[in-house]
Amino acid sequence: MSSSTASLTRQWTTWGPVVAALVLVAAWGRDLPGFAVGVIALCLLAAVLAAVHHAEVIAHRVGEPYGSLVLAVAVTVIEVGLIVTLMVGGGEKTSTYARDTVFAAVMITCNGIVGLSLLVAALRNRVAVFNAEGSGGALATVCTLATMTLVLPTFTTSHPGPEFSSAQLAFAAVASLCLYAVFVGVQTVRHRDYFLPVPRPGQDSADEHADPPTRRDAWTSLGLLVVALVAVVGNAKLISPTIEDGVQSAGLPKAVVGVVIALMVLLPETLAAVRAARRDRVQTSLNLAYGSAIASIGLTIPAIALASIWLSGPLVLGLGPLHMVLLVLTGVVSALTVVPGRATLLQGGVHLAIFAAFVFLSFSP
């Protein structure tokens, strides 16, 4: 990259998040005309691209798997804030919002991001390689958390409907938080080598030879990453009424809104995962995908459980039969994908087919 191009990149990735945040502040709480919604959408896209850049700067400074963990946790924390904000005062209308958003995040990460990353890596290198130990442990954590928080409420009998009782919700929240903490400890300390990219014989990574950013640059990127992610989630909330109106006018299911918003919020991780796959760092892509799914459940459910103390209306967490089938299919196929530690175009295509089925059935259940 030439010095002029690098300078230009630094300029727009610095001002992009700031402008998007200023637009967010100016538009918050206002009725937005169509032109304003278009401007906000452009700012959201700029913030997404800037977030990916700053996440990569941080990842280069701190190394893997810390880099992917920073992006996954940052996105999830802000996403949790968005969910709680939308549910406060929403009553029965938002009773399924947490469930729909978390399930959409699991399907997007475990099928959309994983499938796209494997496809990109296999197209460039014929076979995508990664650590089966780390990816398998992460997948097991995703499946356990998803079953415990999204499937069990459908079958419990202490409370009518697909809902947890207060005691069950508290147990699920504590268990989710503890499991997430154990996963982070294993990923970053005890078995960090399981989550590092697998080197190919005779192949060097350009990232390993590039000079790492300075401490000041890394802290600046961290601050701008937070600003960019706040702008992404906040601007997604601003345009969500337009999405809701469009969904309602088209006669589509209400769950479509959660799918669309989850797609927008997870754009930074999707782009970062694909760029890592293009550099043959598939393990980083899987760290982002499974780490985001784990954080989405492990942080959202405890936050919602705490917020339920003052939230009005029911909290529906249990999935219906259709979504449970998709979740089981995702778990089985993902296990067959990660166990060998190698994947081809076929595995990427299978995951993308499941993701396409999820999106299609969300619009036409």
Disulfide bonds with the S-S distance in Angstrom:
none
